[in-house]
Structures are given as C-alpha cells and as structure tokens.
Amino acid sequence: MKTSSDRIAVVTGASSGIGQATAEALVRAGYTVFGTSRKAGNSSTQVSMLTCDVTDDDSVNALVSTVLAQTGRIDLLVNNAGIGLLGGAEEFSISQVQALFDVNLFGVIRMTNAVLPSMRERGQGRIINIGSILGLVPAPYSAHYSAVKHALEGYSESLDHEVRAFNIRASVIEPAFVRTVFDQNGIEPDSQLKVYDRARAGFRALLEEVMPKADLPDVVAAVVVKAATDVRPRHRYTAGKSARQISLLRRFAPAGFFDTALRKQFRLPV
C-alpha cells in the first residue's frame, strides 16, 4: 500500500453504524474516504458521501467511475452495506430472502467486480467484507442471514486466492452483536406463524439483554483498519471479545456441549 496521505477508500453503507465508524476510523488512519448510502446524504469534512444502490449495476459502476475520475485509484473497498432478517426460516417469503441476498452478497460481488479492474491494473488493493460471527456459527431465527454470511465467507476466501497474484488481498470481518440500529431492527417476516411466537419473544428478550453490553461500532472499525493495513492480512478477523469467544468455542468445544449452550442462550428446549 502507498503512504497514508494518498490512500483512497470506499466504504458502502457508511451513513450510520459500522459503516460510519469505519469510514471515520479510516480517515484517522490517513485515508481519503468516500462513503456510500442509498439516499443522498450530507458529506462531512472528513468523509465524502456519495449515493449508491449496491443492488443496481449502473449505480455501482457510476460510483466507482466517479471516485476513479476524482482520484485515479481505489486502494481499499469495504463492503459493509447490508440488511437483516429476523424470524423463523419458514416465515419469510422467497422475495424477502432474494432481497437479502441481493444486498448482502450480490451487492458485495457487484462492488468487487467494479473495483477489481483498476486494482489489477495498478497491481495492488484490499477488499474487506463485513461478515458476521453467524457466518461461522448459525443461530436460530437467523437462518437466511446465517446462510448469506456463510456464502460471504466462502466468496471472500476464494476471491483472496484468486487475486493474490495481482497483489490484491480480500478479508472478511466477523463481529457478533454490535450496538447499531441494524442489529436491533431486523426485517419482520411476511407471514408470522403463531407456533413461533413464544420463541420469537424469547429471542427478542435475549436482544434486549445483550444489546446494552454489545460492542460499539468502533470496535469493528478498528479491526477493519487492522485488516486494511496488515502486511500479511488474514482471510478472516473476529471483531470483539464475544465474537472471539464464540469462534474459539465453535472450533474447540465438543459439538454436543456447544449445541446445548447455544440453545440455552436462545431460550430453546435443550
């Protein structure tokens, strides 16, 4: 990577939460940062906000063309834009699940495909995808979100192997609960079923319990900066104490013990 004064970063979904914290942290790390949101927003003195809908090819290509026209380069892409679904797997319509994948996976692919040609031409670049610990540990009432984050894990690691020959690296960040509006307001299912009402209430009670103690977005942003500047970047980085603990338990605890602990946490019969 070049010296900090001339590094250019693009952060999607930068109007709030993890995206906003990441954009501001990258500015402090010396990057010139372009943030994106679906609706026009005010640019701060630090982050230049641009409109981009990651589900639209033309919008994505226009954004990348604008940044390249102004700067001549993109050194870092942080794919953060995303939506969530919260409910039983069978309660969501196919159209809702397709919308989730269009933003959280295909949006990442659109943005990545748009920046890769200029990165390859220059012979350097970093791509960082904001995943989730649910990409490692599936959780009840997050089946589709877990599925899309598992897909992002596979995509990110495969991509890293493919582009490393061009001095481009790809990594995925795995946070757990983060104190953002996103984590508290998942999209409700089209067809709520009464059989899940009790379990749904238990999950919401869990959120009310853990969110006040959850990591701040700045915790995730710091890990993004580390991944962006590591001389030898890793495929994946956990973000926050809870994510690290879950990752370790998943890898080293007996499967039965982990299963029981997970069900207890989500207030499900063991």
C-alpha positions in Angstrom: 0.0 0.0 0.0 1.1 3.6 -0.6 1.8 6.1 2.1 -1.2 7.1 4.2 -1.6 10.5 2.5 -2.6 9.1 -0.8 -4.7 6.0 0.0 -8.2 6.0 -1.3 -11.0 4.0 0.4 -14.6 3.3 -0.5 -17.0 2.2 2.3 -20.5 1.1 1.4 -23.4 1.7 3.9 -21.4 4.5 5.6 -24.3 6.7 6.7 -24.5 5.0 10.2 -23.4 2.2 12.4 -20.4 0.1 11.5 -20.0 1.8 8.1 -19.9 5.3 9.5 -17.5 4.3 12.3 -15.3 2.5 9.7 -15.2 5.5 7.4 -14.2 7.8 10.2 -11.5 5.4 11.5 -10.0 5.1 8.1 -9.8 8.9 7.8 -7.9 8.9 11.1 -5.6 6.3 9.7 -4.8 8.6 6.8 -7.2 7.5 4.1 -9.2 9.7 1.8 -12.6 8.1 2.2 -15.7 8.0 0.0 -18.8 6.7 1.9 -21.9 5.5 0.2 -25.6 5.3 1.1 -28.8 4.6 -0.9 -30.1 8.1 -0.3 -28.3 11.3 -0.8 -26.6 12.4 2.5 -24.5 15.3 3.7 -20.8 14.9 3.3 -18.8 15.7 6.4 -15.5 17.5 6.4 -13.8 14.1 6.7 -15.9 11.6 4.6 -17.3 12.4 1.1 -20.7 10.8 0.9 -22.0 9.6 -2.5 -25.2 7.9 -3.5 -25.0 4.2 -4.4 -27.5 1.4 -4.5 -25.5 -1.8 -4.4 -28.3 -3.8 -5.9 -28.1 -1.8 -9.1 -25.3 -2.4 -11.7 -25.5 1.1 -13.2 -25.4 2.8 -9.7 -22.4 0.8 -8.7 -20.5 1.4 -11.9 -21.3 5.1 -11.7 -20.0 5.3 -8.2 -16.7 3.6 -9.0 -16.3 5.7 -12.1 -16.8 8.9 -10.1 -14.2 8.0 -7.5 -11.7 7.0 -10.1 -12.3 10.2 -12.1 -11.6 12.2 -9.0 -8.7 10.3 -7.5 -7.3 7.9 -10.2 -7.3 5.0 -7.8 -9.1 2.9 -5.2 -6.8 1.3 -2.7 -9.4 -0.2 -0.4 -13.0 -1.3 -0.7 -15.0 -2.0 2.4 -18.3 -3.8 1.6 -20.5 -3.0 4.6 -23.9 -2.3 3.2 -26.4 -4.8 4.4 -29.9 -5.7 5.7 -31.1 -8.3 8.2 -33.9 -10.8 8.6 -35.2 -11.9 12.0 -37.6 -14.7 12.3 -38.3 -18.4 11.7 -36.9 -19.7 8.4 -40.3 -20.7 7.0 -41.9 -17.4 7.8 -40.0 -15.4 5.2 -41.1 -15.2 1.6 -38.7 -16.1 -1.2 -38.8 -12.5 -2.4 -37.6 -11.4 1.1 -34.8 -13.9 1.0 -33.8 -12.8 -2.5 -33.7 -9.2 -1.4 -31.4 -10.1 1.4 -29.0 -11.9 -0.9 -29.2 -9.1 -3.4 -27.8 -6.6 -0.9 -25.6 -8.7 1.4 -24.0 -11.0 -1.2 -24.6 -9.8 -4.8 -24.1 -6.2 -3.7 -20.6 -7.3 -2.5 -19.9 -9.0 -5.7 -21.1 -6.0 -7.8 -18.9 -3.6 -5.9 -15.9 -6.0 -6.0 -16.3 -6.6 -9.8 -16.4 -2.9 -10.3 -13.2 -2.1 -8.4 -11.0 -5.1 -9.4 -10.0 -3.9 -12.9 -8.4 -0.7 -11.6 -6.8 -2.6 -8.7 -5.4 -5.2 -11.1 -4.1 -2.5 -13.4 -2.2 -0.8 -10.6 -1.1 -4.1 -9.0 -2.4 -3.5 -5.5 -5.6 -3.3 -3.4 -7.5 -4.5 -0.4 -11.1 -5.7 -0.3 -12.7 -6.1 3.1 -16.1 -7.7 3.6 -18.1 -7.1 6.7 -19.4 -10.6 7.6 -20.7 -11.9 10.9 -19.9 -14.5 13.5 -23.1 -16.0 12.1 -21.0 -16.9 9.0 -19.2 -19.3 11.3 -22.0 -20.2 13.8 -25.5 -20.4 12.5 -28.1 -19.3 15.0 -31.9 -19.9 15.3 -34.2 -17.3 13.8 -31.4 -16.1 11.6 -31.3 -19.0 9.1 -31.3 -16.8 5.9 -28.9 -14.2 7.4 -26.6 -17.1 8.5 -26.8 -18.5 5.0 -25.8 -15.3 3.3 -22.9 -14.7 5.7 -21.7 -18.3 5.2 -21.8 -17.6 1.4 -19.8 -14.4 2.0 -17.1 -16.4 3.9 -16.7 -18.8 1.0 -16.7 -16.0 -1.6 -14.1 -13.9 0.3 -11.6 -16.7 0.9 -11.9 -18.0 -2.7 -11.5 -14.4 -4.0 -8.4 -13.9 -1.9 -6.7 -16.9 -3.5 -7.6 -15.7 -7.0 -6.5 -12.1 -6.7 -3.4 -12.5 -4.6 -1.2 -12.9 -7.7 -2.1 -9.2 -8.5 -1.1 -8.0 -5.0 -4.7 -7.7 -4.0 -6.0 -9.2 -0.8 -9.5 -10.0 0.4 -10.6 -10.5 4.1 -13.8 -10.9 6.0 -14.6 -9.4 9.4 -16.7 -11.4 11.9 -18.4 -9.3 14.6 -21.0 -10.6 17.0 -23.7 -8.3 18.5 -23.0 -4.7 17.8 -24.8 -1.7 19.2 -26.4 -0.4 16.0 -29.9 0.1 14.7 -29.2 -2.7 12.2 -28.8 -5.4 14.8 -31.8 -4.3 16.7 -34.3 -3.9 13.8 -34.2 -6.9 11.6 -36.9 -7.1 8.8 -40.0 -8.9 10.0 -41.3 -11.9 8.1 -44.1 -11.6 5.6 -46.0 -14.5 7.3 -45.6 -14.7 11.0 -46.7 -18.1 12.4 -48.1 -18.4 15.9 -46.1 -21.5 16.5 -43.0 -19.3 16.7 -44.5 -16.6 18.9 -43.0 -17.9 22.1 -39.6 -18.5 20.7 -39.6 -15.1 18.9 -40.4 -13.4 22.2 -37.5 -15.3 23.8 -35.1 -14.1 21.1 -36.3 -10.5 21.5 -35.7 -10.8 25.2 -32.2 -12.0 24.5 -31.6 -9.0 22.3 -32.8 -6.6 25.0 -30.4 -8.3 27.4 -27.3 -8.4 25.3 -27.5 -5.2 23.2 -26.7 -2.8 26.0 -23.5 -4.8 26.6 -22.7 -5.4 22.9 -19.6 -4.0 21.2 -19.7 -0.4 19.8 -19.2 0.0 16.1 -15.8 1.5 16.8 -14.6 -2.0 17.8 -15.4 -3.4 14.4 -14.0 -0.3 12.7 -10.6 -0.8 14.5 -10.4 -4.4 13.2 -11.2 -3.1 9.6 -8.3 -0.7 9.9 -6.0 -3.5 11.1 -7.1 -5.8 8.2 -6.5 -2.9 5.7 -3.0 -2.2 7.0 -1.7 -5.6 8.0 1.4 -6.5 6.0 0.2 -10.1 5.9 -3.6 -9.9 6.0 -5.6 -12.9 7.2 -8.6 -14.5 5.5 -10.8 -13.6 8.5 -10.8 -11.4 11.6 -13.1 -11.7 14.5 -14.2 -8.4 16.0 -14.8 -8.1 19.7 -14.5 -10.3 22.8 -17.8 -12.1 22.3 -17.0 -13.0 18.7 -13.6 -14.3 19.7 -15.1 -16.5 22.4 -17.8 -17.9 20.1 -15.2 -18.7 17.5 -13.0 -20.5 19.9 -15.9 -22.5 21.4 -17.0 -23.5 17.9 -13.6 -24.8 17.0 -12.6 -26.5 20.2 -15.6 -27.3 22.3 -17.4 -30.7 21.8 -20.3 -30.4 19.4 -22.8 -31.5 21.9 -21.7 -29.0 24.5 -21.7 -26.2 22.0 -25.2 -27.2 20.8 -26.6 -27.2 24.3 -25.0 -23.9 25.2 -26.4 -22.3 22.1 -29.9 -23.5 22.7 -29.8 -22.3 26.3 -28.7 -18.9 25.2 -31.6 -18.6 22.8 -34.0 -19.9 25.4 -34.8 -23.1 23.5 -35.5 -26.5 25.0 -32.3 -28.5 25.4 
